[in-house]
């Protein structure tokens, strides 16, 4: 009985990790855009 929830948890974590990777690959501008203002502000 104890191994069933662990297996489900592993599957959920695997699916979430895959979805997060696909979202990062599908929306790279979301990661690049926030860095541009930071560099502009950091530069004098």
Rosetta constraint file for C-alpha pairs under 8 A:
AtomPair CA 1 CA 5 HARMONIC 7.68 0.50
AtomPair CA 2 CA 6 HARMONIC 6.97 0.50
AtomPair CA 3 CA 7 HARMONIC 6.20 0.50
AtomPair CA 4 CA 8 HARMONIC 6.31 0.50
AtomPair CA 5 CA 9 HARMONIC 5.99 0.50
AtomPair CA 6 CA 10 HARMONIC 6.14 0.50
AtomPair CA 7 CA 11 HARMONIC 6.23 0.50
AtomPair CA 8 CA 12 HARMONIC 6.14 0.50
AtomPair CA 9 CA 13 HARMONIC 6.11 0.50
AtomPair CA 10 CA 14 HARMONIC 6.07 0.50
AtomPair CA 11 CA 15 HARMONIC 6.13 0.50
AtomPair CA 12 CA 16 HARMONIC 6.08 0.50
AtomPair CA 13 CA 17 HARMONIC 6.00 0.50
AtomPair CA 14 CA 18 HARMONIC 6.17 0.50
AtomPair CA 15 CA 19 HARMONIC 6.10 0.50
AtomPair CA 16 CA 20 HARMONIC 6.03 0.50
AtomPair CA 17 CA 21 HARMONIC 6.21 0.50
AtomPair CA 18 CA 22 HARMONIC 6.17 0.50
AtomPair CA 19 CA 23 HARMONIC 6.07 0.50
AtomPair CA 20 CA 24 HARMONIC 6.21 0.50
AtomPair CA 21 CA 25 HARMONIC 6.19 0.50
AtomPair CA 22 CA 26 HARMONIC 5.89 0.50
AtomPair CA 23 CA 27 HARMONIC 5.85 0.50
AtomPair CA 24 CA 28 HARMONIC 5.74 0.50
AtomPair CA 24 CA 31 HARMONIC 7.79 0.50
AtomPair CA 27 CA 31 HARMONIC 7.60 0.50
AtomPair CA 28 CA 32 HARMONIC 6.34 0.50
AtomPair CA 29 CA 33 HARMONIC 5.56 0.50
AtomPair CA 30 CA 34 HARMONIC 6.92 0.50
AtomPair CA 31 CA 35 HARMONIC 7.14 0.50
AtomPair CA 32 CA 36 HARMONIC 6.86 0.50
AtomPair CA 33 CA 37 HARMONIC 7.53 0.50
AtomPair CA 34 CA 38 HARMONIC 6.86 0.50
AtomPair CA 35 CA 39 HARMONIC 6.30 0.50
AtomPair CA 36 CA 40 HARMONIC 6.29 0.50
AtomPair CA 37 CA 41 HARMONIC 6.03 0.50
AtomPair CA 38 CA 42 HARMONIC 6.00 0.50
AtomPair CA 39 CA 43 HARMONIC 6.06 0.50
AtomPair CA 40 CA 44 HARMONIC 7.97 0.50
